[in-house]
Amino acid sequence: MPMQPRFSSMALLIYSIGDLCVFIYNLPYRDFFEHSKTTMQKGYQVVAYILSTIFQFLYRLNYKGFFYQSYYTVLTIGYIICGNYTQVGQILNRYEAQEAEEKKIYSGDFISMFQHLKKTDGSISRDIADSIIREIIEEVASMCESESSLNMSCTTTSGYAGWEEEIENLEKEGIRKGEIEKEDESGYFEEEILE
């Protein structure tokens, strides 16, 4: 009895895979990809239009009003179930006040919400400003009087010599003050060194 080849099933599998690869290689890819490209572009445009419409709708929703309405509705139902009717009245009053404010905003009566900011009387603010200015002027005058060592008048016959001399005097005084307050660079004062 003749022996059958051992890999006959394997050879069949290999030949079939080879035939499949040749078939795939010979497919009209260009036509397929061009057709799929135009189809995908049309699909993308449709999906983009649908998504933009959805996002525009979601953007225009009044989420704050929706959540306030849901919040007050849930609280009202909860207090009704619990039997606390006094709280229900207070919640409904707050909700009605909220709705009234929203209606003012939407009806164009927006400016009436800021009536409390209207300029009433300028005399109070003028009085406060005048008192602050007076205090500043008094402080400056008292500082000028306390520095009596400064003589800003021109005492010489030449018009510019007076203030130049005054500046030189101020510079000399500043140098003297700096020398008096200067401490030893080692960090010790002279009195501490002697002890």
Backbone hydrogen bonds in HBPLUS format (Angstrom, degrees):
<---DONOR---> <-ACCEPTOR-->    atom                        ^
c    i                          cat <-CA-CA->   ^        H-A-AA   ^      H-
h    n   atom  resd res      DA  || num        DHA   H-A  angle D-A-AA Bond
n    s   type  num  typ     dist DA aas  dist angle  dist       angle   num
A0011-ALA N   A0007-PHE O   2.87 MM   4  6.06 151.5  1.95 149.1 156.7     1
A0012-LEU N   A0008-SER O   3.07 MM   4  6.25 155.5  2.13 143.0 149.1     2
A0013-LEU N   A0009-SER O   3.11 MM   4  6.32 153.8  2.18 138.7 145.5     3
A0014-ILE N   A0010-MET O   2.94 MM   4  6.20 158.6  1.99 149.8 155.4     4
A0015-TYR N   A0011-ALA O   2.89 MM   4  6.08 166.6  1.90 153.6 157.0     5
A0016-SER N   A0012-LEU O   2.99 MM   4  6.13 155.4  2.05 144.5 151.4     6
A0017-ILE N   A0013-LEU O   3.00 MM   4  6.21 155.5  2.06 148.0 154.2     7
A0018-GLY N   A0014-ILE O   2.94 MM   4  6.16 156.4  2.00 148.6 155.5     8
A0019-ASP N   A0015-TYR O   2.92 MM   4  6.16 156.3  1.98 146.6 152.6     9
A0020-LEU N   A0016-SER O   2.97 MM   4  6.17 153.2  2.04 142.9 150.3    10
A0021-CYS N   A0017-ILE O   2.94 MM   4  6.22 155.3  2.00 148.4 154.6    11
A0022-VAL N   A0018-GLY O   3.00 MM   4  6.27 154.7  2.06 148.2 154.9    12
A0023-PHE N   A0019-ASP O   2.92 MM   4  6.13 153.6  1.99 145.9 153.5    13
A0024-ILE N   A0020-LEU O   2.91 MM   4  6.17 159.8  1.95 150.5 155.7    14
A0025-TYR N   A0021-CYS O   2.89 MM   4  6.02 151.9  1.97 142.5 150.9    15
A0026-ASN N   A0022-VAL O   3.07 MM   4  6.24 141.7  2.22 141.4 150.2    16
A0027-LEU N   A0024-ILE O   3.30 MM   3  5.33 163.1  2.33 102.9 107.8    17
A0029-TYR N   A0027-LEU O   2.96 MM   2  5.70 123.8  2.28 112.0  95.8    18
A0032-PHE N   A0028-PRO O   3.18 MM   4  6.39 162.6  2.21 147.1 152.5    19
A0033-PHE N   A0029-TYR O   2.71 MM   4  5.89 169.5  1.73 163.6 165.1    20
A0034-GLU N   A0030-ARG O   2.91 MM   4  6.00 160.6  1.94 152.0 157.5    21
A0035-HIS N   A0031-ASP O   2.93 MM   4  6.04 163.0  1.96 148.5 153.6    22
A0036-SER N   A0032-PHE O   2.83 MM   4  6.03 159.3  1.88 147.8 154.6    23
A0037-LYS N   A0033-PHE O   2.75 MM   4  5.80 145.8  1.87 140.1 149.8    24
A0038-THR N   A0034-GLU O   3.12 MM   4  6.38 164.5  2.15 150.4 152.3    25
A0039-THR N   A0035-HIS O   3.02 MM   4  6.22 155.3  2.08 145.0 152.8    26
A0040-MET N   A0036-SER O   2.77 MM   4  5.91 154.6  1.83 145.0 152.1    27
A0041-GLN N   A0037-LYS O   2.96 MM   4  6.16 153.0  2.03 146.4 153.7    28
A0042-LYS N   A0038-THR O   3.06 MM   4  6.26 161.3  2.09 145.4 149.9    29
A0043-GLY N   A0039-THR O   2.88 MM   4  6.09 157.8  1.93 146.7 153.7    30
A0044-TYR N   A0040-MET O   2.77 MM   4  5.92 155.2  1.83 147.1 153.8    31
A0045-GLN N   A0041-GLN O   2.97 MM   4  6.19 158.4  2.02 147.8 153.1    32
A0046-VAL N   A0042-LYS O   3.02 MM   4  6.27 156.9  2.07 147.6 153.7    33
A0047-VAL N   A0043-GLY O   2.92 MM   4  6.13 167.5  1.93 152.9 156.3    34
A0048-ALA N   A0044-TYR O   2.80 MM   4  5.91 161.3  1.84 151.1 156.9    35
A0049-TYR N   A0045-GLN O   2.98 MM   4  6.08 156.2  2.04 143.0 149.1    36
A0050-ILE N   A0046-VAL O   2.99 MM   4  6.23 160.3  2.03 150.3 155.7    37
A0051-LEU N   A0047-VAL O   2.89 MM   4  6.07 167.2  1.90 153.4 157.1    38
A0052-SER N   A0048-ALA O   2.90 MM   4  5.99 158.3  1.94 146.1 152.4    39
A0053-THR N   A0049-TYR O   3.00 MM   4  6.15 154.7  2.07 144.3 151.0    40
A0054-ILE N   A0050-ILE O   2.98 MM   4  6.24 157.9  2.03 148.9 155.1    41
A0055-PHE N   A0051-LEU O   2.88 MM   4  6.11 167.3  1.89 154.4 157.5    42
A0056-GLN N   A0052-SER O   2.92 MM   4  6.02 152.6  1.99 143.4 150.9    43
A0057-PHE N   A0053-THR O   3.04 MM   4  6.23 156.7  2.09 145.4 151.5    44
A0058-LEU N   A0054-ILE O   2.91 MM   4  6.21 162.3  1.94 153.4 158.3    45
A0059-TYR N   A0055-PHE O   2.84 MM   4  5.92 146.6  1.95 141.9 151.2    46
A0060-ARG N   A0056-GLN O   3.13 MM   4  6.28 143.9  2.26 141.2 149.4    47
A0061-LEU N   A0058-LEU O   3.38 MM   3  5.34 150.7  2.47  95.7 103.9    48
A0066-PHE N   A0062-ASN O   3.00 MM   4  6.21 157.1  2.05 148.7 156.0    49
A0067-PHE N   A0063-TYR O   2.84 MM   4  6.05 164.8  1.86 157.1 160.0    50
A0068-TYR N   A0064-LYS O   2.93 MM   4  6.13 157.4  1.98 149.3 156.1    51
A0069-GLN N   A0065-GLY O   2.92 MM   4  6.02 161.9  1.95 146.2 151.6    52
A0070-SER N   A0066-PHE O   2.91 MM   4  6.13 158.3  1.96 147.1 153.5    53
A0071-TYR N   A0067-PHE O   2.81 MM   4  5.89 158.8  1.86 145.5 151.8    54
A0072-TYR N   A0068-TYR O   2.90 MM   4  6.12 173.0  1.91 157.8 158.7    55
A0073-THR N   A0069-GLN O   2.96 MM   4  6.03 152.7  2.03 143.5 151.7    56
A0074-VAL N   A0070-SER O   2.94 MM   4  6.10 165.6  1.96 153.0 156.1    57
A0075-LEU N   A0071-TYR O   2.96 MM   4  6.18 165.0  1.98 153.0 157.6    58
A0076-THR N   A0072-TYR O   2.89 MM   4  5.94 158.5  1.93 143.0 149.5    59
A0077-ILE N   A0073-THR O   2.97 MM   4  6.18 167.3  1.99 152.3 155.4    60
A0078-GLY N   A0074-VAL O   2.89 MM   4  6.04 158.9  1.93 148.3 154.9    61
A0079-TYR N   A0075-LEU O   2.87 MM   4  6.11 163.0  1.90 154.6 158.1    62
A0080-ILE N   A0076-THR O   2.93 MM   4  6.09 150.2  2.02 148.3 157.1    63
A0081-ILE N   A0077-ILE O   2.94 MM   4  6.13 159.0  1.99 149.0 154.3    64
A0082-CYS N   A0078-GLY O   2.98 MM   4  6.20 153.9  2.05 144.4 151.9    65
A0083-GLY N   A0079-TYR O   2.88 MM   4  5.89 124.4  2.20 132.7 146.4    66
A0084-ASN N   A0079-TYR O   2.96 MM   5  5.18 137.5  2.15 150.7 155.0    67
A0083-GLY N   A0080-ILE O   3.21 MM   3  4.98 135.0  2.43  90.2 102.7    68
A0089-GLY N   A0085-TYR O   3.25 MM   4  6.54 153.7  2.32 145.0 148.9    69
A0090-GLN N   A0086-THR O   3.30 MM   4  6.63 160.0  2.34 144.7 149.5    70
A0091-ILE N   A0087-GLN O   2.92 MM   4  6.13 160.0  1.96 151.1 156.6    71
A0092-LEU N   A0088-VAL O   2.94 MM   4  6.13 163.6  1.97 150.6 155.2    72
A0093-ASN N   A0089-GLY O   2.93 MM   4  6.14 150.6  2.02 145.0 153.3    73
A0094-ARG N   A0090-GLN O   3.01 MM   4  6.28 158.8  2.05 148.4 153.5    74
A0095-TYR N   A0091-ILE O   2.92 MM   4  6.16 156.7  1.97 149.7 156.7    75
A0096-GLU N   A0092-LEU O   2.90 MM   4  6.09 155.1  1.97 145.4 151.8    76
A0097-ALA N   A0093-ASN O   2.95 MM   4  6.20 153.9  2.02 146.2 153.3    77
A0098-GLN N   A0094-ARG O   2.93 MM   4  6.18 153.4  2.00 145.4 152.8    78
A0099-GLU N   A0095-TYR O   2.95 MM   4  6.22 157.6  2.00 147.4 153.3    79
A0100-ALA N   A0096-GLU O   2.88 MM   4  6.10 151.2  1.96 144.8 152.9    80
A0101-GLU N   A0097-ALA O   3.04 MM   4  6.33 154.4  2.11 147.4 153.0    81
A0102-GLU N   A0098-GLN O   3.06 MM   4  6.36 158.6  2.11 148.4 154.3    82
A0103-LYS N   A0099-GLU O   2.88 MM   4  6.13 153.3  1.95 148.0 155.5    83
A0104-LYS N   A0100-ALA O   3.00 MM   4  6.26 149.2  2.09 143.0 151.2    84
A0105-ILE N   A0101-GLU O   3.05 MM   4  6.36 156.7  2.11 147.5 153.3    85
A0106-TYR N   A0102-GLU O   2.93 MM   4  6.19 164.1  1.96 152.1 156.1    86
A0107-SER N   A0103-LYS O   2.78 MM   4  5.74 142.4  1.92 143.8 153.8    87
A0109-ASP N   A0104-LYS O   3.02 MM   5  5.03 134.0  2.24 157.8 161.3    88
A0113-MET N   A0110-PHE O   3.21 MM   3  5.74 155.7  2.27 110.0 117.0    89
A0114-PHE N   A0111-ILE O   2.96 MM   3  5.60 162.9  1.99 119.7 125.1    90
A0117-LEU N   A0114-PHE O   3.15 MM   3  5.51 155.3  2.21 107.0 114.5    91
A0118-LYS N   A0115-GLN O   3.13 MM   3  5.35 165.6  2.15 111.5 115.2    92
A0126-ARG N   A0122-GLY O   2.97 MM   4  6.11 151.8  2.05 147.3 156.0    93
A0127-ASP N   A0123-SER O   2.91 MM   4  6.06 155.2  1.98 145.1 151.2    94
A0128-ILE N   A0124-ILE O   3.06 MM   4  6.35 159.1  2.10 149.3 154.6    95
A0129-ALA N   A0125-SER O   2.96 MM   4  6.14 163.8  1.99 146.8 151.4    96
A0130-ASP N   A0126-ARG O   2.81 MM   4  5.98 159.5  1.85 150.2 156.2    97
A0131-SER N   A0127-ASP O   2.97 MM   4  6.16 158.2  2.02 147.3 152.8    98
A0132-ILE N   A0128-ILE O   3.05 MM   4  6.29 155.0  2.12 148.5 155.2    99
A0133-ILE N   A0129-ALA O   2.96 MM   4  6.18 161.7  1.99 150.9 156.0   100
A0134-ARG N   A0130-ASP O   2.88 MM   4  6.09 158.3  1.93 149.4 155.4   101
A0135-GLU N   A0131-SER O   3.04 MM   4  6.21 159.4  2.08 144.3 149.4   102
A0136-ILE N   A0132-ILE O   3.04 MM   4  6.31 157.5  2.09 149.3 155.1   103
A0137-ILE N   A0133-ILE O   2.96 MM   4  6.20 161.9  1.99 151.7 156.7   104
A0138-GLU N   A0134-ARG O   2.90 MM   4  6.13 160.5  1.94 152.8 158.1   105
A0139-GLU N   A0135-GLU O   2.97 MM   4  6.18 155.2  2.03 147.1 153.6   106
A0140-VAL N   A0136-ILE O   2.99 MM   4  6.23 161.6  2.03 151.5 156.1   107
A0141-ALA N   A0137-ILE O   2.92 MM   4  6.11 160.5  1.96 150.2 155.9   108
A0142-SER N   A0138-GLU O   2.90 MM   4  6.08 158.7  1.95 147.5 153.2   109
A0143-MET N   A0139-GLU O   2.96 MM   4  6.15 150.8  2.05 145.0 153.0   110
A0144-CYS N   A0140-VAL O   2.98 MM   4  6.22 154.1  2.05 147.2 154.1   111
A0145-GLU N   A0141-ALA O   2.97 MM   4  6.21 153.1  2.04 147.2 154.5   112
A0146-SER N   A0142-SER O   2.98 MM   4  6.11 148.1  2.09 141.2 149.5   113
A0147-GLU N   A0143-MET O   3.27 MM   4  6.45 140.2  2.44 140.8 149.3   114
A0150-LEU N   A0147-GLU O   3.47 MM   3  6.11 164.1  2.50 111.7 115.6   115
A0165-GLU N   A0161-ALA O   3.07 MM   4  6.09 158.4  2.12 144.3 149.5   116
A0166-GLU N   A0162-GLY O   3.12 MM   4  6.31 152.7  2.20 140.9 148.8   117
A0167-ILE N   A0163-TRP O   3.01 MM   4  6.19 151.0  2.09 140.1 146.7   118
A0168-GLU N   A0164-GLU O   3.03 MM   4  6.32 158.0  2.08 147.4 153.3   119
A0169-ASN N   A0165-GLU O   2.90 MM   4  6.17 156.2  1.95 149.6 156.1   120
A0170-LEU N   A0166-GLU O   2.95 MM   4  6.22 156.2  2.00 146.1 152.5   121
A0171-GLU N   A0167-ILE O   2.94 MM   4  6.19 157.3  1.99 150.0 155.9   122
A0172-LYS N   A0168-GLU O   2.99 MM   4  6.24 157.1  2.05 148.6 154.5   123
A0173-GLU N   A0169-ASN O   2.92 MM   4  6.17 160.3  1.96 151.1 156.5   124
A0174-GLY N   A0170-LEU O   2.92 MM   4  6.13 155.7  1.98 147.8 154.5   125
A0175-ILE N   A0171-GLU O   3.01 MM   4  6.25 149.9  2.10 145.3 153.0   126
A0176-ARG N   A0172-LYS O   2.95 MM   4  6.22 157.8  2.00 149.6 155.7   127
A0177-LYS N   A0173-GLU O   2.92 MM   4  6.17 159.7  1.96 150.6 155.9   128
A0178-GLY N   A0174-GLY O   3.03 MM   4  6.17 153.8  2.10 140.3 147.5   129
A0179-GLU N   A0175-ILE O   3.04 MM   4  6.31 143.9  2.18 143.7 152.9   130
A0180-ILE N   A0176-ARG O   3.02 MM   4  6.27 152.0  2.10 149.8 157.2   131
A0181-GLU N   A0177-LYS O   3.10 MM   4  6.25 164.4  2.12 152.3 155.5   132
A0187-GLY N   A0184-ASP O   3.12 MM   3  5.75 163.4  2.15 116.2 121.4   133
A0193-ILE N   A0189-PHE O   3.26 MM   4  6.58 145.3  2.38 145.9 155.3   134
A0194-LEU N   A0190-GLU O   3.25 MM   4  6.50 151.8  2.33 146.1 152.2   135
